Amino acid sequence: MGIFVLMVMAPFVAVAGAVLGALLTVGLVMPLLAVAGWLGRRLSGREAWWWVPALAAAGTALPFLATAVRGGTGLLAGLGGWLAVTAALTATTLVARRLLLPDRPRLSGGTMLGRVALYGTLAVVTTCTLAAIGLYAGVGYEPPQLSAERIAGAWSDGKGGTLILATDGKATATRVETFDFDSAVHKCTGTGTWGYGQGAGPWSQEVDVSIDDCSMDTWHVFGTPERPKLFVYVGDPDSWDLYILQPSR
């Protein structure tokens, strides 16, 4: 069934990818190429390839820094995302620059498409390989390693929902949101029990909460050691919509 769905969806994914690629080309790659060329001619009298990575790094630094600070993912995760986006944007723009330089032999549309496909494939393979090596080596974000003592306390969703986890294993929920698979929201108020499972590592930590007359999912851990958070998936786990609790101040 999975192979059949993939075969059916492949043309739609290809069209969506082509549209997205065209939008990124018009909105990011070509402006970056034009500005890099203009700066090179204005400041040094000729175009230079290194203006491309310099501008890509400068243009993406502030958004990723702000995302890392506001999202609480940590500077290391923000730095990794910034470097990945900078590398992807730089590689794409340098390929376009090499194909479009005035002193380059004129290429047919088919030849240009083939070279872009080849360079793009090599860039994807290289990026995935480096990402796999980084994950295997433990480079990048991972949730903070907590304990039952650190999880015990009051947690809030910031909009009136609170979950109090007492050290004796008692749990008290007040208007905590719970979700059906279709993302229908229910407000949970009541008492019950809770427990913490350390699992095999930071990613497998679980906080099981059982409240009378409520269907509450298992909570997972993320955030930072200074600002830990608990979350559950909203609806389909593949959608990556999260309901988040943070320690009450």
CYANA upper distance limits for C-alpha pairs under 8 A (distance plus 0.5 A):
  1 MET  CA      5 VAL  CA      6.63
  2 GLY  CA      6 LEU  CA      6.65
  3 ILE  CA      7 MET  CA      6.70
  4 PHE  CA      8 VAL  CA      6.76
  5 VAL  CA      9 MET  CA      6.49
  6 LEU  CA     10 ALA  CA      6.27
  7 MET  CA     11 PRO  CA      8.38
  9 MET  CA     13 VAL  CA      6.59
 10 ALA  CA     14 ALA  CA      6.56
 11 PRO  CA     15 VAL  CA      6.73
 12 PHE  CA     16 ALA  CA      6.61
 13 VAL  CA     17 GLY  CA      6.44
 14 ALA  CA     18 ALA  CA      6.62
 15 VAL  CA     19 VAL  CA      6.73
 16 ALA  CA     20 LEU  CA      6.59
 17 GLY  CA     21 GLY  CA      6.41
 18 ALA  CA     22 ALA  CA      6.62
 19 VAL  CA     23 LEU  CA      6.76
 20 LEU  CA     24 LEU  CA      6.64
 21 GLY  CA     25 THR  CA      6.51
 22 ALA  CA     26 VAL  CA      6.68
 23 LEU  CA     27 GLY  CA      6.30
 24 LEU  CA     28 LEU  CA      5.83
 24 LEU  CA     29 VAL  CA      7.05
 25 THR  CA     29 VAL  CA      5.21
 25 THR  CA     30 MET  CA      6.39
 26 VAL  CA     30 MET  CA      6.18
 26 VAL  CA     31 PRO  CA      7.77
 27 GLY  CA     31 PRO  CA      7.17
 28 LEU  CA     32 LEU  CA      6.50
 29 VAL  CA     33 LEU  CA      6.61
 29 VAL  CA     89 LEU  CA      7.55
 29 VAL  CA     92 THR  CA      7.61
 29 VAL  CA     93 THR  CA      5.94
 30 MET  CA     34 ALA  CA      6.60
 30 MET  CA     93 THR  CA      7.98
 31 PRO  CA     35 VAL  CA      6.56
 32 LEU  CA     36 ALA  CA      6.50
 32 LEU  CA     52 VAL  CA      7.46
 32 LEU  CA     55 LEU  CA      7.82
 32 LEU  CA     56 ALA  CA      7.91
 32 LEU  CA     93 THR  CA      7.82
 33 LEU  CA     37 GLY  CA      6.68
 33 LEU  CA     52 VAL  CA      7.35
 33 LEU  CA     93 THR  CA      6.78
 33 LEU  CA     96 ALA  CA      8.49
 33 LEU  CA     97 ARG  CA      7.34
 34 ALA  CA     38 TRP  CA      6.65
 35 VAL  CA     39 LEU  CA      6.59
 36 ALA  CA     40 GLY  CA      6.64
 36 ALA  CA     47 GLU  CA      8.02
 36 ALA  CA     48 ALA  CA      8.41
 36 ALA  CA     51 TRP  CA      5.75
 36 ALA  CA     52 VAL  CA      6.13
 36 ALA  CA     55 LEU  CA      7.57
 37 GLY  CA     41 ARG  CA      6.73
 37 GLY  CA     46 ARG  CA      8.39
 37 GLY  CA     47 GLU  CA      5.67
 37 GLY  CA     48 ALA  CA      7.79
 37 GLY  CA     51 TRP  CA      8.20
 38 TRP  CA     42 ARG  CA      6.46
 38 TRP  CA     47 GLU  CA      8.03
 39 LEU  CA     43 LEU  CA      6.32
 39 LEU  CA     44 SER  CA      8.38
 39 LEU  CA     47 GLU  CA      8.18
 39 LEU  CA     51 TRP  CA      8.14
 40 GLY  CA     44 SER  CA      5.97
 40 GLY  CA     45 GLY  CA      6.87
 40 GLY  CA     46 ARG  CA      5.85
 40 GLY  CA     47 GLU  CA      4.89
 40 GLY  CA     48 ALA  CA      6.30
 40 GLY  CA     51 TRP  CA      7.43
 41 ARG  CA     45 GLY  CA      4.76
 41 ARG  CA     46 ARG  CA      4.81
 41 ARG  CA     47 GLU  CA      5.92
 42 ARG  CA     46 ARG  CA      8.18
 49 TRP  CA     53 PRO  CA      8.43
 49 TRP  CA     94 LEU  CA      7.74
 50 TRP  CA     54 ALA  CA      6.84
 51 TRP  CA     55 LEU  CA      6.51
 52 VAL  CA     56 ALA  CA      6.59
 52 VAL  CA     90 THR  CA      6.68
 52 VAL  CA     93 THR  CA      7.64
 52 VAL  CA     94 LEU  CA      7.66
 53 PRO  CA     57 ALA  CA      6.43
 53 PRO  CA     86 THR  CA      7.59
 53 PRO  CA     87 ALA  CA      8.19
 53 PRO  CA     90 THR  CA      5.77
 54 ALA  CA     58 ALA  CA      6.68
 55 LEU  CA     59 GLY  CA      6.38
 56 ALA  CA     60 THR  CA      6.73
 56 ALA  CA     86 THR  CA      6.05
 56 ALA  CA     89 LEU  CA      7.17
 56 ALA  CA     90 THR  CA      6.87
 57 ALA  CA     61 ALA  CA      6.44
 57 ALA  CA     82 TRP  CA      8.18
 57 ALA  CA     83 LEU  CA      8.21
 57 ALA  CA     86 THR  CA      5.94
 58 ALA  CA     62 LEU  CA      8.09
 60 THR  CA     64 PHE  CA      6.89
 60 THR  CA     82 TRP  CA      7.01
 60 THR  CA     85 VAL  CA      8.13
 60 THR  CA     86 THR  CA      7.38
 61 ALA  CA     65 LEU  CA      6.58
 61 ALA  CA     82 TRP  CA      6.80
 62 LEU  CA     66 ALA  CA      6.57
 63 PRO  CA     67 THR  CA      6.62
 64 PHE  CA     68 ALA  CA      6.55
 64 PHE  CA     78 GLY  CA      6.23
 64 PHE  CA     79 LEU  CA      8.04
 64 PHE  CA     81 GLY  CA      7.66
 64 PHE  CA     82 TRP  CA      6.38
 65 LEU  CA     69 VAL  CA      6.73
 65 LEU  CA     75 LEU  CA      7.82
 65 LEU  CA     78 GLY  CA      6.65
 65 LEU  CA     79 LEU  CA      8.16
 66 ALA  CA     70 ARG  CA      6.47
 67 THR  CA     71 GLY  CA      5.99
 67 THR  CA     72 GLY  CA      8.49
 67 THR  CA     78 GLY  CA      7.74
 68 ALA  CA     72 GLY  CA      6.31
 68 ALA  CA     73 THR  CA      5.79
 68 ALA  CA     74 GLY  CA      6.04
 68 ALA  CA     75 LEU  CA      6.39
 68 ALA  CA     77 ALA  CA      7.68
 68 ALA  CA     78 GLY  CA      5.49
 69 VAL  CA     73 THR  CA      7.63
 69 VAL  CA     74 GLY  CA      7.20
 69 VAL  CA     75 LEU  CA      7.78
 72 GLY  CA    223 GLY  CA      6.24
 72 GLY  CA    224 THR  CA      7.12
 72 GLY  CA    227 ARG  CA      7.81
 73 THR  CA     77 ALA  CA      6.69
 73 THR  CA     78 GLY  CA      7.59
 73 THR  CA    141 TYR  CA      8.02
 73 THR  CA    223 GLY  CA      6.21
 73 THR  CA    224 THR  CA      7.08
 74 GLY  CA     78 GLY  CA      6.89
 74 GLY  CA    141 TYR  CA      8.23
 74 GLY  CA    223 GLY  CA      8.29
 74 GLY  CA    224 THR  CA      7.11
 75 LEU  CA     79 LEU  CA      6.39
 76 LEU  CA     80 GLY  CA      6.73
 76 LEU  CA    140 GLY  CA      6.96
 76 LEU  CA    141 TYR  CA      7.25
 77 ALA  CA     81 GLY  CA      6.78
 77 ALA  CA    140 GLY  CA      6.16
 77 ALA  CA    141 TYR  CA      5.63
 78 GLY  CA     82 TRP  CA      6.56
 79 LEU  CA     83 LEU  CA      6.65
 80 GLY  CA     84 ALA  CA      6.67
 80 GLY  CA    140 GLY  CA      7.23
 81 GLY  CA     85 VAL  CA      6.66
 82 TRP  CA     86 THR  CA      6.49
 83 LEU  CA     87 ALA  CA      6.49
 84 ALA  CA     88 ALA  CA      6.70
 85 VAL  CA     89 LEU  CA      6.54
 86 THR  CA     90 THR  CA      6.39
 87 ALA  CA     91 ALA  CA      6.52
 88 ALA  CA     92 THR  CA      6.75
 88 ALA  CA    123 ALA  CA      8.38
 89 LEU  CA     93 THR  CA      6.61
 90 THR  CA     94 LEU  CA      6.50
 91 ALA  CA     95 VAL  CA      6.74
 91 ALA  CA    123 ALA  CA      7.86
 92 THR  CA     96 ALA  CA      6.91
 92 THR  CA    120 GLY  CA      8.04
 93 THR  CA     97 ARG  CA      6.54
 94 LEU  CA     98 ARG  CA      6.60
 95 VAL  CA     99 LEU  CA      6.84
 95 VAL  CA    116 VAL  CA      7.61
 95 VAL  CA    119 TYR  CA      7.90
 96 ALA  CA    100 LEU  CA      6.57
 97 ARG  CA    101 LEU  CA      6.38
 98 ARG  CA    104 ARG  CA      8.23
 99 LEU  CA    104 ARG  CA      7.61
 99 LEU  CA    107 LEU  CA      8.41
 99 LEU  CA    112 MET  CA      7.69
100 LEU  CA    104 ARG  CA      7.56
107 LEU  CA    111 THR  CA      6.64
107 LEU  CA    112 MET  CA      6.64
108 SER  CA    112 MET  CA      6.71
109 GLY  CA    113 LEU  CA      6.56
110 GLY  CA    114 GLY  CA      6.60
111 THR  CA    115 ARG  CA      6.72
112 MET  CA    116 VAL  CA      6.63
113 LEU  CA    117 ALA  CA      6.60
114 GLY  CA    118 LEU  CA      6.62
115 ARG  CA    119 TYR  CA      6.50
116 VAL  CA    120 GLY  CA      6.25
117 ALA  CA    121 THR  CA      6.47
118 LEU  CA    122 LEU  CA      6.77
119 TYR  CA    123 ALA  CA      6.59
120 GLY  CA    124 VAL  CA      6.64
121 THR  CA    125 VAL  CA      6.62
122 LEU  CA    126 THR  CA      6.50
123 ALA  CA    127 THR  CA      6.51
124 VAL  CA    128 CYS  CA      6.55
125 VAL  CA    129 THR  CA      6.55
126 THR  CA    130 LEU  CA      6.67
127 THR  CA    131 ALA  CA      6.54
128 CYS  CA    132 ALA  CA      6.54
129 THR  CA    133 ILE  CA      6.71
130 LEU  CA    134 GLY  CA      6.59
131 ALA  CA    135 LEU  CA      6.64
132 ALA  CA    136 TYR  CA      6.55
133 ILE  CA    137 ALA  CA      6.56
134 GLY  CA    138 GLY  CA      6.66
134 GLY  CA    139 VAL  CA      5.48
134 GLY  CA    140 GLY  CA      7.73
135 LEU  CA    139 VAL  CA      6.12
135 LEU  CA    140 GLY  CA      7.39
142 GLU  CA    202 PRO  CA      7.17
142 GLU  CA    203 TRP  CA      7.42
142 GLU  CA    222 PHE  CA      8.07
143 PRO  CA    202 PRO  CA      6.02
143 PRO  CA    203 TRP  CA      6.82
143 PRO  CA    221 VAL  CA      6.75
143 PRO  CA    222 PHE  CA      4.96
143 PRO  CA    223 GLY  CA      6.59
143 PRO  CA    224 THR  CA      7.06
143 PRO  CA    225 PRO  CA      8.49
144 PRO  CA    202 PRO  CA      6.81
144 PRO  CA    221 VAL  CA      7.90
144 PRO  CA    222 PHE  CA      6.93
144 PRO  CA    223 GLY  CA      7.35
144 PRO  CA    224 THR  CA      6.09
144 PRO  CA    225 PRO  CA      5.56
144 PRO  CA    228 PRO  CA      7.40
145 GLN  CA    201 GLY  CA      8.12
145 GLN  CA    202 PRO  CA      5.70
145 GLN  CA    205 GLN  CA      8.46
145 GLN  CA    225 PRO  CA      8.05
146 LEU  CA    150 ARG  CA      6.57
146 LEU  CA    151 ILE  CA      7.45
146 LEU  CA    198 GLN  CA      8.41
146 LEU  CA    202 PRO  CA      8.48
147 SER  CA    151 ILE  CA      6.73
147 SER  CA    196 TYR  CA      7.88
147 SER  CA    198 GLN  CA      7.77
148 ALA  CA    152 ALA  CA      6.61
148 ALA  CA    167 THR  CA      8.41
148 ALA  CA    195 GLY  CA      8.14
148 ALA  CA    196 TYR  CA      6.24
149 GLU  CA    167 THR  CA      7.58
151 ILE  CA    165 LEU  CA      7.91
152 ALA  CA    164 ILE  CA      8.10
152 ALA  CA    165 LEU  CA      5.45
152 ALA  CA    166 ALA  CA      6.00
152 ALA  CA    167 THR  CA      6.11
153 GLY  CA    164 ILE  CA      6.17
153 GLY  CA    165 LEU  CA      5.66
153 GLY  CA    166 ALA  CA      6.56
153 GLY  CA    167 THR  CA      8.21
153 GLY  CA    247 PRO  CA      7.95
154 ALA  CA    162 THR  CA      7.39
154 ALA  CA    163 LEU  CA      6.33
154 ALA  CA    164 ILE  CA      4.81
154 ALA  CA    165 LEU  CA      6.77
154 ALA  CA    247 PRO  CA      6.42
154 ALA  CA    248 SER  CA      6.05
155 TRP  CA    162 THR  CA      6.04
155 TRP  CA    163 LEU  CA      5.59
155 TRP  CA    164 ILE  CA      6.65
155 TRP  CA    245 LEU  CA      6.15
155 TRP  CA    246 GLN  CA      5.73
155 TRP  CA    247 PRO  CA      4.88
155 TRP  CA    248 SER  CA      5.64
156 SER  CA    160 GLY  CA      7.80
156 SER  CA    161 GLY  CA      6.21
156 SER  CA    162 THR  CA      4.90
156 SER  CA    163 LEU  CA      6.87
156 SER  CA    245 LEU  CA      5.57
156 SER  CA    246 GLN  CA      5.86
156 SER  CA    247 PRO  CA      6.65
156 SER  CA    248 SER  CA      6.02
157 ASP  CA    161 GLY  CA      5.92
157 ASP  CA    162 THR  CA      7.02
157 ASP  CA    176 VAL  CA      8.27
157 ASP  CA    243 TYR  CA      8.33
157 ASP  CA    244 ILE  CA      6.52
157 ASP  CA    245 LEU  CA      5.06
157 ASP  CA    246 GLN  CA      6.85
158 GLY  CA    245 LEU  CA      8.22
158 GLY  CA    246 GLN  CA      8.42
160 GLY  CA    174 THR  CA      8.43
160 GLY  CA    175 ARG  CA      7.25
160 GLY  CA    176 VAL  CA      8.49
161 GLY  CA    173 ALA  CA      8.18
161 GLY  CA    174 THR  CA      6.11
161 GLY  CA    175 ARG  CA      5.11
161 GLY  CA    176 VAL  CA      5.01
161 GLY  CA    177 GLU  CA      7.60
162 THR  CA    173 ALA  CA      6.43
162 THR  CA    174 THR  CA      5.72
162 THR  CA    175 ARG  CA      7.17
162 THR  CA    176 VAL  CA      6.46
163 LEU  CA    171 ALA  CA      7.57
163 LEU  CA    172 THR  CA      6.27
163 LEU  CA    173 ALA  CA      5.05
163 LEU  CA    174 THR  CA      6.89
163 LEU  CA    176 VAL  CA      7.31
164 ILE  CA    171 ALA  CA      6.15
164 ILE  CA    172 THR  CA      5.58
164 ILE  CA    173 ALA  CA      6.92
165 LEU  CA    169 GLY  CA      7.34
165 LEU  CA    170 LYS  CA      6.62
165 LEU  CA    171 ALA  CA      5.20
165 LEU  CA    172 THR  CA      7.17
165 LEU  CA    194 TRP  CA      7.45
166 ALA  CA    170 LYS  CA      5.73
166 ALA  CA    171 ALA  CA      6.69
169 GLY  CA    193 THR  CA      5.99
169 GLY  CA    194 TRP  CA      5.89
169 GLY  CA    195 GLY  CA      7.07
170 LYS  CA    191 THR  CA      7.84
170 LYS  CA    192 GLY  CA      6.37
170 LYS  CA    193 THR  CA      4.98
170 LYS  CA    194 TRP  CA      6.70
171 ALA  CA    191 THR  CA      6.07
171 ALA  CA    192 GLY  CA      5.47
171 ALA  CA    193 THR  CA      5.29
171 ALA  CA    194 TRP  CA      6.31
171 ALA  CA    209 VAL  CA      7.61
171 ALA  CA    210 SER  CA      8.21
171 ALA  CA    211 ILE  CA      7.78
172 THR  CA    189 THR  CA      8.09
172 THR  CA    190 GLY  CA      6.40
172 THR  CA    191 THR  CA      4.92
172 THR  CA    192 GLY  CA      6.91
172 THR  CA    211 ILE  CA      8.15
173 ALA  CA    188 CYS  CA      6.95
173 ALA  CA    189 THR  CA      5.44
173 ALA  CA    190 GLY  CA      5.81
173 ALA  CA    191 THR  CA      6.69
173 ALA  CA    211 ILE  CA      7.95
174 THR  CA    188 CYS  CA      6.87
174 THR  CA    189 THR  CA      4.93
174 THR  CA    190 GLY  CA      7.18
175 ARG  CA    187 LYS  CA      5.30
175 ARG  CA    188 CYS  CA      5.47
175 ARG  CA    189 THR  CA      5.69
176 VAL  CA    187 LYS  CA      5.97
176 VAL  CA    188 CYS  CA      5.45
176 VAL  CA    189 THR  CA      7.19
177 GLU  CA    185 VAL  CA      6.76
177 GLU  CA    186 HIS  CA      6.07
177 GLU  CA    187 LYS  CA      5.24
177 GLU  CA    188 CYS  CA      6.48
177 GLU  CA    243 TYR  CA      8.48
178 THR  CA    185 VAL  CA      6.28
178 THR  CA    186 HIS  CA      5.67
178 THR  CA    187 LYS  CA      6.81
178 THR  CA    188 CYS  CA      7.15
178 THR  CA    214 CYS  CA      8.34
178 THR  CA    215 SER  CA      7.37
178 THR  CA    216 MET  CA      6.39
178 THR  CA    217 ASP  CA      8.08
179 PHE  CA    183 SER  CA      5.76
179 PHE  CA    184 ALA  CA      5.92
179 PHE  CA    185 VAL  CA      5.37
179 PHE  CA    186 HIS  CA      6.75
179 PHE  CA    216 MET  CA      8.40
179 PHE  CA    234 VAL  CA      6.65
179 PHE  CA    235 GLY  CA      7.01
180 ASP  CA    184 ALA  CA      5.73
180 ASP  CA    185 VAL  CA      7.42
180 ASP  CA    234 VAL  CA      8.37
180 ASP  CA    235 GLY  CA      6.66
181 PHE  CA    234 VAL  CA      8.02
181 PHE  CA    235 GLY  CA      4.78
181 PHE  CA    236 ASP  CA      6.59
182 ASP  CA    235 GLY  CA      5.91
182 ASP  CA    236 ASP  CA      8.02
183 SER  CA    234 VAL  CA      6.37
183 SER  CA    235 GLY  CA      4.98
183 SER  CA    236 ASP  CA      8.42
188 CYS  CA    214 CYS  CA      6.44
189 THR  CA    214 CYS  CA      8.38
190 GLY  CA    211 ILE  CA      6.57
190 GLY  CA    212 ASP  CA      6.72
190 GLY  CA    213 ASP  CA      8.26
190 GLY  CA    214 CYS  CA      8.50
191 THR  CA    211 ILE  CA      5.85
191 THR  CA    212 ASP  CA      6.75
192 GLY  CA    209 VAL  CA      7.93
192 GLY  CA    210 SER  CA      5.92
192 GLY  CA    211 ILE  CA      4.78
192 GLY  CA    212 ASP  CA      6.44
193 THR  CA    209 VAL  CA      6.47
193 THR  CA    210 SER  CA      5.85
193 THR  CA    211 ILE  CA      7.16
194 TRP  CA    207 VAL  CA      7.51
194 TRP  CA    208 ASP  CA      5.96
194 TRP  CA    209 VAL  CA      4.81
194 TRP  CA    210 SER  CA      6.62
195 GLY  CA    207 VAL  CA      6.28
195 GLY  CA    208 ASP  CA      5.80
195 GLY  CA    209 VAL  CA      7.17
196 TYR  CA    205 GLN  CA      8.05
196 TYR  CA    206 GLU  CA      6.41
196 TYR  CA    207 VAL  CA      5.11
196 TYR  CA    208 ASP  CA      6.89
197 GLY  CA    205 GLN  CA      6.18
197 GLY  CA    206 GLU  CA      5.57
197 GLY  CA    207 VAL  CA      6.76
197 GLY  CA    208 ASP  CA      8.35
198 GLN  CA    202 PRO  CA      8.13
198 GLN  CA    204 SER  CA      7.46
198 GLN  CA    205 GLN  CA      5.28
198 GLN  CA    206 GLU  CA      7.20
199 GLY  CA    204 SER  CA      5.54
199 GLY  CA    205 GLN  CA      5.76
199 GLY  CA    206 GLU  CA      7.87
200 ALA  CA    204 SER  CA      6.54
200 ALA  CA    205 GLN  CA      8.23
201 GLY  CA    205 GLN  CA      7.27
202 PRO  CA    221 VAL  CA      8.34
203 TRP  CA    221 VAL  CA      7.99
204 SER  CA    220 HIS  CA      8.27
205 GLN  CA    220 HIS  CA      6.69
205 GLN  CA    221 VAL  CA      6.88
206 GLU  CA    218 THR  CA      6.93
206 GLU  CA    219 TRP  CA      6.21
206 GLU  CA    220 HIS  CA      5.57
206 GLU  CA    221 VAL  CA      7.54
207 VAL  CA    218 THR  CA      6.38
207 VAL  CA    219 TRP  CA      5.42
207 VAL  CA    220 HIS  CA      6.87
208 ASP  CA    217 ASP  CA      8.02
208 ASP  CA    218 THR  CA      5.47
208 ASP  CA    219 TRP  CA      6.86
209 VAL  CA    216 MET  CA      7.26
209 VAL  CA    217 ASP  CA      8.06
209 VAL  CA    218 THR  CA      7.22
209 VAL  CA    219 TRP  CA      8.26
210 SER  CA    214 CYS  CA      8.10
210 SER  CA    215 SER  CA      8.32
210 SER  CA    216 MET  CA      7.20
211 ILE  CA    215 SER  CA      7.98
211 ILE  CA    216 MET  CA      7.76
217 ASP  CA    232 VAL  CA      7.08
218 THR  CA    232 VAL  CA      7.18
219 TRP  CA    230 LEU  CA      6.39
219 TRP  CA    231 PHE  CA      5.85
219 TRP  CA    232 VAL  CA      5.69
220 HIS  CA    230 LEU  CA      5.96
220 HIS  CA    231 PHE  CA      5.82
220 HIS  CA    232 VAL  CA      6.87
221 VAL  CA    228 PRO  CA      7.61
221 VAL  CA    229 LYS  CA      6.36
221 VAL  CA    230 LEU  CA      5.34
221 VAL  CA    231 PHE  CA      6.99
222 PHE  CA    228 PRO  CA      6.53
222 PHE  CA    229 LYS  CA      5.85
222 PHE  CA    230 LEU  CA      6.91
222 PHE  CA    231 PHE  CA      8.12
223 GLY  CA    227 ARG  CA      6.36
223 GLY  CA    228 PRO  CA      5.08
223 GLY  CA    229 LYS  CA      5.72
224 THR  CA    228 PRO  CA      5.58
224 THR  CA    229 LYS  CA      8.29
227 ARG  CA    246 GLN  CA      8.18
227 ARG  CA    247 PRO  CA      8.32
228 PRO  CA    246 GLN  CA      7.39
228 PRO  CA    247 PRO  CA      8.01
229 LYS  CA    244 ILE  CA      7.21
229 LYS  CA    245 LEU  CA      6.27
229 LYS  CA    246 GLN  CA      5.42
229 LYS  CA    247 PRO  CA      7.68
230 LEU  CA    244 ILE  CA      6.21
230 LEU  CA    245 LEU  CA      5.64
230 LEU  CA    246 GLN  CA      7.09
231 PHE  CA    242 LEU  CA      6.68
231 PHE  CA    243 TYR  CA      5.89
231 PHE  CA    244 ILE  CA      4.91
231 PHE  CA    245 LEU  CA      6.69
232 VAL  CA    242 LEU  CA      6.23
232 VAL  CA    243 TYR  CA      5.94
232 VAL  CA    244 ILE  CA      7.37
233 TYR  CA    237 PRO  CA      6.03
233 TYR  CA    240 TRP  CA      7.17
233 TYR  CA    241 ASP  CA      6.42
233 TYR  CA    242 LEU  CA      5.24
233 TYR  CA    243 TYR  CA      6.86
234 VAL  CA    239 SER  CA      8.41
234 VAL  CA    240 TRP  CA      8.05
234 VAL  CA    241 ASP  CA      5.77
234 VAL  CA    242 LEU  CA      5.90
234 VAL  CA    243 TYR  CA      6.87
235 GLY  CA    239 SER  CA      8.00
235 GLY  CA    241 ASP  CA      8.06
236 ASP  CA    240 TRP  CA      8.21
237 PRO  CA    241 ASP  CA      8.00
